[in-house]
Amino acid sequence: MKPGRLILMPNTLDFGVDDSLDLREVLPQRVIETAARLTHWAAENAKTTRSLLKRVDTIAPLAQPLQAVQIAELPRPPKGGRAGGDDSAAWQALLAPALAGHDLGLVSEAGLPAVADPGARLVALAHEAGVEVVPLSGPSSLLLALAASGLNGQSFAFVGYLPVDAAARTARIRELEALSARQQQTQLLIETPYRNEALRQALLSALKPGTRLSISVGLTLPGGWTQTATVADWRANRTTLPDRIPAVFALLA
């Protein structure tokens, strides 16, 4: 039997905080129509994926009732642990619909699947199994933030989350700043929304005054914004960040 395809399905960047947003303002029509016909999904969170499909259904009717759509969640590593060999069978099981001939959608909590996203592991397994991988166009918070920052878009790195421990976090920030200065490379960071302001404060405390810091909040949402300034200017700015809307941080020393 010819296997189905793994469809990398873009998502909105609102983390479900603005269901009033018309999907067509963020996602291409082709993406919405593809989502409507898929009956098998792999997702970080089944609940938010159902919410996305409800929004899709208002524009392009689902091929099956939502209750009949199969949504399997990506395996989660043990709390404080890392994904490893112990969950290999669970990851392999996610590909079963594709191996049985069905197209399988992969959706991230925000933006493009497999970019700053654990779904990359499923994509790797698909390649190993001979399953065609099809990426669809949609928003990437990282690239949108980089484009809007005015920082170096020719050389950049995504470094993900910083340590929670204050001393380790400060050391990591200074390490990234030194790397950025040495290579003139933009460093991109993210944080769980409720820790947005804590990360902003940590960056302002640890970075040198002349380092440029860009913060993007709620990209593609009404009221979304990007602001780039030196750390010295940020320190004089009374802006506080929301705790429910995703933010992307970028620095260039």
Residue pairs with C-beta under 8 A, 6 or more apart in sequence:
1 100
1 101
2 101
3 98
3 99
3 100
3 101
3 129
3 130
3 131
3 132
4 40
4 97
4 98
4 99
4 100
4 101
4 102
4 103
4 104
4 131
5 98
5 103
5 104
5 131
5 132
5 133
5 134
6 95
6 98
6 103
6 104
6 106
6 122
6 123
6 126
6 131
6 132
6 133
6 134
7 34
7 38
7 103
7 104
7 105
7 106
7 134
7 136
8 106
8 112
8 113
8 114
8 119
8 123
8 133
8 134
8 135
8 136
9 31
9 34
9 35
9 38
9 105
9 106
9 107
9 113
9 136
9 138
10 27
10 31
10 111
10 112
10 113
10 136
10 137
10 138
10 139
11 52
11 107
11 108
11 109
11 110
11 111
11 113
11 138
12 21
12 23
12 26
12 27
12 52
12 110
12 139
12 220
13 26
13 110
13 111
13 139
13 141
13 218
13 219
13 220
13 221
13 246
14 21
14 110
14 218
14 220
14 221
14 245
15 48
15 109
15 110
15 193
15 244
15 245
15 246
16 48
16 51
17 244
17 245
18 221
18 222
19 51
19 55
21 221
21 222
23 32
23 55
23 56
23 59
24 32
24 59
25 220
26 138
26 139
26 220
27 138
27 139
28 136
28 137
28 138
30 136
30 137
31 136
31 137
31 138
32 56
32 59
32 60
33 60
34 105
34 136
35 52
35 53
35 56
35 60
35 105
36 56
36 57
36 59
36 60
36 61
36 62
36 63
37 62
37 63
38 63
38 69
38 103
38 104
38 105
39 63
39 64
39 68
39 69
39 70
39 102
40 69
40 70
40 72
40 97
40 98
40 102
40 103
40 104
40 105
41 49
41 69
41 70
41 71
41 72
41 104
41 105
41 106
41 107
42 71
42 72
42 73
42 74
42 94
42 104
42 105
42 106
42 107
42 119
42 122
43 49
43 71
43 72
43 73
43 74
43 106
43 107
44 73
44 74
44 107
44 108
44 109
44 117
44 118
44 119
45 73
45 109
46 71
46 72
46 73
48 109
49 71
49 107
50 66
50 69
50 71
52 107
53 62
53 66
53 69
54 66
56 62
57 66
62 69
70 97
72 93
72 94
74 91
74 94
74 118
74 119
74 122
75 83
75 87
75 90
75 91
77 83
77 84
77 87
83 118
83 121
91 121
91 122
91 125
92 125
94 104
94 122
94 125
95 104
95 122
95 125
95 126
95 129
95 131
97 104
98 104
98 126
98 129
98 131
99 129
99 131
104 131
106 113
106 114
106 119
106 122
106 123
107 113
108 114
108 115
108 117
108 119
109 117
110 141
110 246
111 117
111 138
111 139
111 140
111 141
111 142
112 135
112 138
112 139
112 140
113 119
113 123
114 120
114 122
114 123
115 140
115 142
116 142
116 158
116 160
116 190
123 133
126 132
126 133
127 133
139 219
139 220
141 190
141 216
141 219
141 246
141 248
142 158
142 188
142 190
142 248
144 216
144 219
144 220
144 248
145 188
145 214
145 216
145 219
145 226
145 248
145 250
146 153
146 156
146 186
146 188
146 250
147 153
148 214
148 216
148 219
148 226
149 186
149 214
149 216
149 226
149 228
149 250
150 214
150 228
151 186
151 212
151 214
151 228
151 250
151 251
151 252
152 184
152 185
152 186
152 252
153 186
155 183
155 184
155 185
155 186
156 185
156 186
156 187
156 188
156 250
157 185
157 186
157 187
157 188
158 188
159 176
159 187
159 188
159 189
160 189
160 190
161 189
161 190
161 191
161 192
162 169
162 172
162 173
162 189
162 191
162 199
162 202
163 169
163 172
166 202
169 202
169 206
170 202
170 205
170 206
173 202
173 203
173 206
173 207
174 206
174 207
176 187
176 189
176 251
177 187
177 206
177 207
177 208
177 211
177 251
177 253
178 253
179 185
179 187
180 186
180 187
180 211
180 251
180 252
180 253
181 253
184 252
185 252
186 250
186 251
186 252
187 250
187 251
187 252
188 248
188 249
188 250
189 199
189 248
189 249
189 250
189 251
190 246
190 247
190 248
190 249
191 198
191 199
191 247
191 249
193 242
193 243
193 244
193 245
193 246
193 247
194 243
194 244
195 243
196 217
196 241
196 242
196 243
196 245
196 247
197 240
197 241
197 243
199 249
200 215
200 234
200 241
200 249
203 213
203 231
203 249
203 251
204 213
204 231
204 234
204 235
207 213
207 231
207 251
207 253
208 231
208 253
209 230
209 231
209 232
209 235
210 230
210 231
210 232
210 253
211 230
211 231
211 251
211 252
211 253
212 228
212 229
212 230
212 231
212 251
212 252
212 253
213 228
213 229
213 230
213 231
213 234
213 249
213 250
213 251
214 226
214 227
214 228
214 249
214 250
214 251
215 226
215 227
215 228
215 241
215 247
215 248
215 249
215 250
216 224
216 225
216 226
216 247
216 248
216 250
217 224
217 225
217 226
217 241
217 242
217 245
217 246
217 247
218 224
218 225
218 242
218 245
218 246
218 247
219 226
219 246
219 248
221 245
227 239
228 250
229 237
241 247
